Amino acid sequence: MENLQMINILLVTLLGAAALRWGAAPERICAAVLVFMTLADPLYHLLVGRSTIYGSVDMGHLLIDLGLAATFLGVALWANRIYPLWLAAFQLVSVISHFAREVNEIFPKLAYGIMTYGPYYIILIILAVGIWRHRTRVRRYRSWRISSNPLPERLPTPQPNG
């Protein structure tokens, strides 16, 4: 396994653990699909017996990217968060890169590689910030009071005026 793949697995493992510890459902779903994608990529290359191709559209990567984009869009539509919109937007850059490569035969291989892999690292940063922001928001605004003013044991009796 390459060093970059090991770093990617380490990063998504840390994000997954942070999402489990401090995140709610949107953070956990986003982290889970990133873990899936990070593990699915080397498995895909192992199954097809080749590395990533840049001379034409890599259909396996296209399918993985479409699945991620659909999940991020679903989370963005249902979650009360802003960052899933950013995740979906950057993932759509990866999806669009496959179509740009298909439409234009002279699309540079370096540009295709950057457009397919570059958003992944931005997505990792955005998700890390999203988990951190959720954690600080939950700490600041608790849904239950920690302590409340206790009711007096008995109500004071009214004193006559006079």
FIKOLZA-1660 file (N, C-alpha, C; in steps of 0.1 Angstrom, whole numbers, plus 5000, padded with zeros to 4 digits):
% residues 162
   i   px   py   pz ch aa at
   1 5009 4988 5000  A  M  N
   1 5000 5000 5000  A  M CA
   1 5009 5012 5000  A  M  C
   2 5005 5022 4992  A  E  N
   2 5013 5034 4991  A  E CA
   2 5012 5043 5004  A  E  C
   3 5022 5051 5006  A  N  N
   3 5022 5060 5017  A  N CA
   3 5010 5070 5017  A  N  C
   4 5006 5075 5006  A  L  N
   4 4995 5084 5005  A  L CA
   4 4982 5077 5009  A  L  C
   5 4980 5064 5005  A  Q  N
   5 4968 5057 5009  A  Q CA
   5 4968 5054 5024  A  Q  C
   6 4979 5052 5030  A  M  N
   6 4980 5050 5044  A  M CA
   6 4976 5063 5052  A  M  C
   7 4981 5074 5046  A  I  N
   7 4978 5087 5052  A  I CA
   7 4963 5089 5051  A  I  C
   8 4957 5086 5039  A  N  N
   8 4943 5088 5037  A  N CA
   8 4935 5080 5047  A  N  C
   9 4939 5067 5049  A  I  N
   9 4932 5058 5058  A  I CA
   9 4933 5063 5072  A  I  C
  10 4944 5068 5076  A  L  N
  10 4946 5074 5089  A  L CA
  10 4937 5086 5091  A  L  C
  11 4937 5095 5081  A  L  N
  11 4929 5107 5083  A  L CA
  11 4914 5104 5084  A  L  C
  12 4909 5095 5075  A  V  N
  12 4895 5092 5076  A  V CA
  12 4891 5084 5089  A  V  C
  13 4901 5076 5094  A  T  N
  13 4898 5069 5106  A  T CA
  13 4897 5079 5118  A  T  C
  14 4906 5089 5118  A  L  N
  14 4905 5099 5128  A  L CA
  14 4892 5107 5127  A  L  C
  15 4888 5110 5115  A  L  N
  15 4875 5117 5113  A  L CA
  15 4863 5109 5117  A  L  C
  16 4864 5096 5113  A  G  N
  16 4853 5087 5117  A  G CA
  16 4852 5086 5132  A  G  C
  17 4863 5085 5139  A  A  N
  17 4863 5084 5154  A  A CA
  17 4858 5097 5160  A  A  C
  18 4862 5108 5154  A  A  N
  18 4857 5121 5159  A  A CA
  18 4842 5122 5157  A  A  C
  19 4837 5118 5145  A  A  N
  19 4823 5118 5142  A  A CA
  19 4815 5110 5152  A  A  C
  20 4820 5098 5155  A  L  N
  20 4813 5089 5164  A  L CA
  20 4813 5095 5178  A  L  C
  21 4824 5102 5182  A  R  N
  21 4825 5107 5196  A  R CA
  21 4817 5120 5197  A  R  C
  22 4819 5129 5188  A  W  N
  22 4813 5143 5190  A  W CA
  22 4802 5146 5179  A  W  C
  23 4800 5138 5169  A  G  N
  23 4791 5142 5159  A  G CA
  23 4777 5136 5161  A  G  C
  24 4768 5141 5154  A  A  N
  24 4754 5136 5153  A  A CA
  24 4752 5128 5140  A  A  C
  25 4740 5125 5136  A  A  N
  25 4738 5117 5124  A  A CA
  25 4744 5123 5112  A  A  C
  26 4743 5136 5109  A  P  N
  26 4749 5141 5096  A  P CA
  26 4764 5139 5096  A  P  C
  27 4771 5141 5107  A  E  N
  27 4785 5140 5108  A  E CA
  27 4789 5125 5106  A  E  C
  28 4782 5116 5112  A  R  N
  28 4785 5102 5112  A  R CA
  28 4782 5097 5098  A  R  C
  29 4772 5101 5091  A  I  N
  29 4769 5096 5077  A  I CA
  29 4780 5101 5068  A  I  C
  30 4784 5114 5069  A  C  N
  30 4794 5119 5060  A  C CA
  30 4807 5112 5062  A  C  C
  31 4811 5110 5075  A  A  N
  31 4823 5103 5078  A  A CA
  31 4823 5088 5073  A  A  C
  32 4811 5082 5075  A  A  N
  32 4810 5068 5070  A  A CA
  32 4812 5067 5055  A  A  C
  33 4806 5076 5047  A  V  N
  33 4808 5074 5033  A  V CA
  33 4822 5078 5029  A  V  C
  34 4829 5086 5036  A  L  N
  34 4843 5089 5033  A  L CA
  34 4852 5077 5036  A  L  C
  35 4849 5070 5047  A  V  N
  35 4856 5058 5051  A  V CA
  35 4853 5048 5040  A  V  C
  36 4841 5046 5036  A  F  N
  36 4837 5037 5025  A  F CA
  36 4845 5040 5012  A  F  C
  37 4846 5053 5008  A  M  N
  37 4853 5056 4996  A  M CA
  37 4868 5054 4997  A  M  C
  38 4873 5057 5009  A  T  N
  38 4888 5055 5010  A  T CA
  38 4892 5041 5010  A  T  C
  39 4883 5032 5015  A  L  N
  39 4886 5018 5015  A  L CA
  39 4882 5011 5001  A  L  C
  40 4871 5017 4995  A  A  N
  40 4867 5011 4982  A  A CA
  40 4876 5014 4971  A  A  C
  41 4884 5025 4971  A  D  N
  41 4893 5028 4960  A  D CA
  41 4904 5018 4959  A  D  C
  42 4912 5015 4969  A  P  N
  42 4922 5004 4967  A  P CA
  42 4916 4991 4964  A  P  C
  43 4904 4988 4970  A  L  N
  43 4898 4975 4967  A  L CA
  43 4893 4974 4952  A  L  C
  44 4888 4985 4947  A  Y  N
  44 4885 4986 4933  A  Y CA
  44 4897 4983 4924  A  Y  C
  45 4908 4990 4927  A  H  N
  45 4920 4988 4919  A  H CA
  45 4926 4974 4920  A  H  C
  46 4924 4968 4932  A  L  N
  46 4928 4954 4934  A  L CA
  46 4920 4944 4925  A  L  C
  47 4907 4947 4925  A  L  N
  47 4898 4939 4917  A  L CA
  47 4900 4940 4902  A  L  C
  48 4902 4952 4897  A  V  N
  48 4903 4954 4883  A  V CA
  48 4918 4951 4878  A  V  C
  49 4927 4951 4888  A  G  N
  49 4941 4948 4884  A  G CA
  49 4949 4959 4877  A  G  C
  50 4945 4971 4880  A  R  N
  50 4953 4982 4874  A  R CA
  50 4952 4994 4883  A  R  C
  51 4960 5004 4880  A  S  N
  51 4960 5016 4888  A  S CA
  51 4950 5026 4881  A  S  C
  52 4949 5038 4886  A  T  N
  52 4940 5048 4881  A  T CA
  52 4944 5051 4866  A  T  C
  53 4934 5052 4858  A  I  N
  53 4937 5056 4844  A  I CA
  53 4933 5071 4842  A  I  C
  54 4941 5078 4835  A  Y  N
  54 4939 5093 4833  A  Y CA
  54 4937 5096 4818  A  Y  C
  55 4939 5086 4809  A  G  N
  55 4938 5088 4795  A  G CA
  55 4923 5088 4791  A  G  C
  56 4915 5082 4799  A  S  N
  56 4900 5082 4796  A  S CA
  56 4893 5082 4810  A  S  C
  57 4880 5081 4809  A  V  N
  57 4872 5082 4822  A  V CA
  57 4874 5069 4829  A  V  C
  58 4877 5069 4842  A  D  N
  58 4878 5058 4851  A  D CA
  58 4864 5055 4856  A  D  C
  59 4857 5045 4850  A  M  N
  59 4843 5043 4854  A  M CA
  59 4841 5039 4869  A  M  C
  60 4850 5032 4874  A  G  N
  60 4849 5028 4888  A  G CA
  60 4850 5040 4897  A  G  C
  61 4859 5050 4894  A  H  N
  61 4859 5062 4902  A  H CA
  61 4847 5071 4900  A  H  C
  62 4842 5070 4887  A  L  N
  62 4829 5078 4885  A  L CA
  62 4818 5073 4893  A  L  C
  63 4816 5060 4894  A  L  N
  63 4806 5054 4902  A  L CA
  63 4807 5057 4917  A  L  C
  64 4820 5056 4922  A  I  N
  64 4822 5059 4936  A  I CA
  64 4819 5074 4939  A  I  C
  65 4824 5083 4930  A  D  N
  65 4822 5097 4931  A  D CA
  65 4807 5101 4931  A  D  C
  66 4799 5094 4922  A  L  N
  66 4785 5096 4921  A  L CA
  66 4778 5092 4934  A  L  C
  67 4782 5081 4939  A  G  N
  67 4776 5076 4952  A  G CA
  67 4779 5086 4963  A  G  C
  68 4791 5091 4964  A  L  N
  68 4794 5101 4974  A  L CA
  68 4786 5114 4972  A  L  C
  69 4786 5118 4960  A  A  N
  69 4778 5131 4957  A  A CA
  69 4764 5129 4961  A  A  C
  70 4758 5118 4958  A  A  N
  70 4743 5116 4961  A  A CA
  70 4741 5116 4976  A  A  C
  71 4751 5109 4984  A  T  N
  71 4749 5109 4998  A  T CA
  71 4751 5123 5004  A  T  C
  72 4761 5130 5000  A  F  N
  72 4763 5144 5005  A  F CA
  72 4751 5153 5002  A  F  C
  73 4746 5151 4990  A  L  N
  73 4734 5159 4986  A  L CA
  73 4722 5156 4995  A  L  C
  74 4720 5143 4998  A  G  N
  74 4709 5139 5007  A  G CA
  74 4711 5144 5021  A  G  C
  75 4723 5144 5026  A  V  N
  75 4726 5149 5039  A  V CA
  75 4724 5164 5039  A  V  C
  76 4728 5171 5028  A  A  N
  76 4727 5185 5027  A  A CA
  76 4712 5190 5027  A  A  C
  77 4704 5181 5021  A  L  N
  77 4689 5185 5020  A  L CA
  77 4682 5182 5033  A  L  C
  78 4687 5173 5041  A  W  N
  78 4679 5169 5054  A  W CA
  78 4685 5174 5066  A  W  C
  79 4698 5177 5067  A  A  N
  79 4705 5181 5079  A  A CA
  79 4703 5196 5081  A  A  C
  80 4703 5200 5093  A  N  N
  80 4703 5214 5097  A  N CA
  80 4717 5219 5098  A  N  C
  81 4725 5218 5088  A  R  N
  81 4739 5222 5088  A  R CA
  81 4742 5228 5074  A  R  C
  82 4752 5237 5075  A  I  N
  82 4757 5243 5062  A  I CA
  82 4768 5235 5055  A  I  C
  83 4777 5229 5063  A  Y  N
  83 4789 5223 5057  A  Y CA
  83 4785 5211 5047  A  Y  C
  84 4774 5204 5049  A  P  N
  84 4772 5193 5039  A  P CA
  84 4769 5199 5025  A  P  C
  85 4765 5212 5024  A  L  N
  85 4764 5218 5011  A  L CA
  85 4777 5220 5004  A  L  C
  86 4787 5223 5013  A  W  N
  86 4801 5225 5008  A  W CA
  86 4807 5211 5004  A  W  C
  87 4804 5201 5012  A  L  N
  87 4808 5187 5008  A  L CA
  87 4803 5183 4995  A  L  C
  88 4790 5185 4993  A  A  N
  88 4783 5182 4981  A  A CA
  88 4789 5189 4969  A  A  C
  89 4792 5202 4971  A  A  N
  89 4797 5211 4960  A  A CA
  89 4811 5206 4956  A  A  C
  90 4820 5203 4965  A  F  N
  90 4833 5199 4962  A  F CA
  90 4833 5184 4956  A  F  C
  91 4824 5176 4960  A  Q  N
  91 4823 5163 4955  A  Q CA
  91 4817 5164 4940  A  Q  C
  92 4809 5173 4938  A  L  N
  92 4804 5175 4924  A  L CA
  92 4815 5179 4914  A  L  C
  93 4825 5186 4920  A  V  N
  93 4837 5189 4911  A  V CA
  93 4843 5177 4906  A  V  C
  94 4844 5167 4915  A  S  N
  94 4850 5154 4911  A  S CA
  94 4841 5147 4901  A  S  C
  95 4828 5148 4903  A  V  N
  95 4819 5141 4893  A  V CA
  95 4820 5148 4880  A  V  C
  96 4820 5161 4880  A  I  N
  96 4821 5169 4867  A  I CA
  96 4834 5166 4860  A  I  C
  97 4845 5164 4867  A  S  N
  97 4858 5161 4861  A  S CA
  97 4857 5149 4851  A  S  C
  98 4849 5139 4855  A  H  N
  98 4848 5127 4847  A  H CA
  98 4841 5130 4834  A  H  C
  99 4830 5139 4835  A  F  N
  99 4823 5142 4823  A  F CA
  99 4831 5152 4814  A  F  C
 100 4839 5161 4820  A  A  N
 100 4848 5169 4812  A  A CA
 100 4858 5161 4805  A  A  C
 101 4863 5151 4811  A  R  N
 101 4873 5142 4805  A  R CA
 101 4867 5135 4793  A  R  C
 102 4855 5130 4795  A  E  N
 102 4848 5123 4784  A  E CA
 102 4845 5132 4772  A  E  C
 103 4841 5144 4775  A  V  N
 103 4837 5153 4764  A  V CA
 103 4849 5158 4756  A  V  C
 104 4860 5161 4763  A  N  N
 104 4871 5167 4756  A  N CA
 104 4883 5157 4757  A  N  C
 105 4886 5152 4745  A  E  N
 105 4897 5142 4744  A  E CA
 105 4911 5148 4748  A  E  C
 106 4913 5161 4746  A  I  N
 106 4926 5167 4749  A  I CA
 106 4926 5173 4763  A  I  C
 107 4916 5169 4771  A  F  N
 107 4916 5174 4785  A  F CA
 107 4929 5169 4792  A  F  C
 108 4937 5178 4797  A  P  N
 108 4950 5174 4803  A  P CA
 108 4949 5163 4814  A  P  C
 109 4957 5153 4814  A  K  N
 109 4957 5143 4824  A  K CA
 109 4959 5148 4838  A  K  C
 110 4968 5158 4839  A  L  N
 110 4971 5164 4852  A  L CA
 110 4959 5171 4857  A  L  C
 111 4952 5178 4849  A  A  N
 111 4939 5185 4853  A  A CA
 111 4929 5175 4858  A  A  C
 112 4928 5164 4850  A  Y  N
 112 4918 5154 4854  A  Y CA
 112 4921 5148 4867  A  Y  C
 113 4934 5145 4870  A  G  N
 113 4938 5140 4882  A  G CA
 113 4936 5149 4894  A  G  C
 114 4939 5162 4892  A  I  N
 114 4937 5172 4903  A  I CA
 114 4922 5174 4905  A  I  C
 115 4914 5174 4895  A  M  N
 115 4900 5176 4897  A  M CA
 115 4893 5164 4903  A  M  C
 116 4898 5152 4902  A  T  N
 116 4892 5140 4908  A  T CA
 116 4897 5138 4922  A  T  C
 117 4910 5141 4925  A  Y  N
 117 4915 5138 4938  A  Y CA
 117 4916 5151 4947  A  Y  C
 118 4918 5162 4941  A  G  N
 118 4919 5175 4949  A  G CA
 118 4907 5177 4959  A  G  C
 119 4895 5176 4954  A  P  N
 119 4884 5179 4963  A  P CA
 119 4883 5170 4975  A  P  C
 120 4888 5158 4974  A  Y  N
 120 4888 5148 4985  A  Y CA
 120 4895 5155 4998  A  Y  C
 121 4906 5161 4996  A  Y  N
 121 4913 5167 5007  A  Y CA
 121 4906 5179 5013  A  Y  C
 122 4900 5187 5004  A  I  N
 122 4892 5198 5009  A  I CA
 122 4880 5193 5016  A  I  C
 123 4874 5182 5012  A  I  N
 123 4862 5176 5019  A  I CA
 123 4866 5171 5033  A  I  C
 124 4878 5165 5034  A  L  N
 124 4883 5161 5047  A  L CA
 124 4884 5173 5057  A  L  C
 125 4889 5184 5052  A  I  N
 125 4890 5196 5060  A  I CA
 125 4877 5202 5064  A  I  C
 126 4868 5202 5054  A  I  N
 126 4854 5207 5057  A  I CA
 126 4847 5199 5067  A  I  C
 127 4848 5186 5066  A  L  N
 127 4841 5177 5075  A  L CA
 127 4847 5178 5089  A  L  C
 128 4861 5180 5090  A  A  N
 128 4867 5182 5103  A  A CA
 128 4862 5194 5110  A  A  C
 129 4861 5205 5102  A  V  N
 129 4855 5218 5107  A  V CA
 129 4841 5216 5111  A  V  C
 130 4833 5209 5103  A  G  N
 130 4819 5206 5106  A  G CA
 130 4817 5199 5119  A  G  C
 131 4825 5189 5121  A  I  N
 131 4825 5181 5134  A  I CA
 131 4828 5190 5146  A  I  C
 132 4839 5198 5144  A  W  N
 132 4843 5207 5155  A  W CA
 132 4832 5217 5158  A  W  C
 133 4826 5223 5147  A  R  N
 133 4816 5233 5149  A  R CA
 133 4803 5227 5156  A  R  C
 134 4800 5215 5152  A  H  N
 134 4789 5208 5159  A  H CA
 134 4791 5206 5173  A  H  C
 135 4803 5202 5176  A  R  N
 135 4807 5199 5190  A  R CA
 135 4807 5212 5199  A  R  C
 136 4812 5223 5193  A  T  N
 136 4811 5236 5201  A  T CA
 136 4797 5241 5202  A  T  C
 137 4789 5238 5192  A  R  N
 137 4775 5243 5193  A  R CA
 137 4767 5235 5203  A  R  C
 138 4769 5222 5204  A  V  N
 138 4763 5213 5214  A  V CA
 138 4767 5217 5228  A  V  C
 139 4780 5220 5230  A  R  N
 139 4785 5224 5243  A  R CA
 139 4779 5237 5247  A  R  C
 140 4777 5246 5238  A  R  N
 140 4771 5259 5241  A  R CA
 140 4756 5259 5244  A  R  C
 141 4749 5252 5236  A  Y  N
 141 4734 5252 5237  A  Y CA
 141 4730 5238 5240  A  Y  C
 142 4728 5235 5253  A  R  N
 142 4723 5222 5257  A  R CA
 142 4708 5221 5256  A  R  C
 143 4703 5209 5252  A  S  N
 143 4689 5208 5251  A  S CA
 143 4682 5206 5264  A  S  C
 144 4689 5202 5274  A  W  N
 144 4684 5200 5287  A  W CA
 144 4692 5209 5297  A  W  C
 145 4685 5214 5307  A  R  N
 145 4692 5222 5317  A  R CA
 145 4699 5212 5326  A  R  C
 146 4711 5217 5330  A  I  N
 146 4719 5209 5339  A  I CA
 146 4714 5210 5353  A  I  C
 147 4711 5222 5357  A  S  N
 147 4705 5224 5370  A  S CA
 147 4694 5235 5368  A  S  C
 148 4684 5234 5377  A  S  N
 148 4673 5244 5376  A  S CA
 148 4671 5249 5390  A  S  C
 149 4663 5259 5391  A  N  N
 149 4660 5264 5404  A  N CA
 149 4649 5255 5410  A  N  C
 150 4652 5250 5422  A  P  N
 150 4643 5240 5428  A  P CA
 150 4630 5248 5433  A  P  C
 151 4619 5241 5433  A  L  N
 151 4607 5246 5438  A  L CA
 151 4608 5247 5453  A  L  C
 152 4603 5257 5459  A  P  N
 152 4603 5258 5474  A  P CA
 152 4595 5246 5480  A  P  C
 153 4600 5242 5492  A  E  N
 153 4593 5230 5498  A  E CA
 153 4578 5233 5500  A  E  C
 154 4575 5245 5505  A  R  N
 154 4561 5249 5507  A  R CA
 154 4560 5264 5503  A  R  C
 155 4549 5267 5499  A  L  N
 155 4547 5281 5495  A  L CA
 155 4546 5290 5507  A  L  C
 156 4551 5302 5506  A  P  N
 156 4550 5311 5518  A  P CA
 156 4535 5315 5520  A  P  C
 157 4532 5316 5532  A  T  N
 157 4518 5320 5536  A  T CA
 157 4517 5335 5534  A  T  C
 158 4506 5340 5529  A  P  N
 158 4505 5355 5527  A  P CA
 158 4504 5361 5541  A  P  C
 159 4511 5372 5543  A  Q  N
 159 4510 5380 5555  A  Q CA
 159 4499 5391 5554  A  Q  C
 160 4491 5392 5565  A  P  N
 160 4481 5403 5564  A  P CA
 160 4487 5416 5564  A  P  C
 161 4481 5425 5556  A  N  N
 161 4486 5439 5556  A  N CA
 161 4481 5446 5568  A  N  C
 162 4488 5452 5575  A  G  N
 162 4483 5460 5586  A  G CA
 162 4490 5459 5598  A  G  C
% end
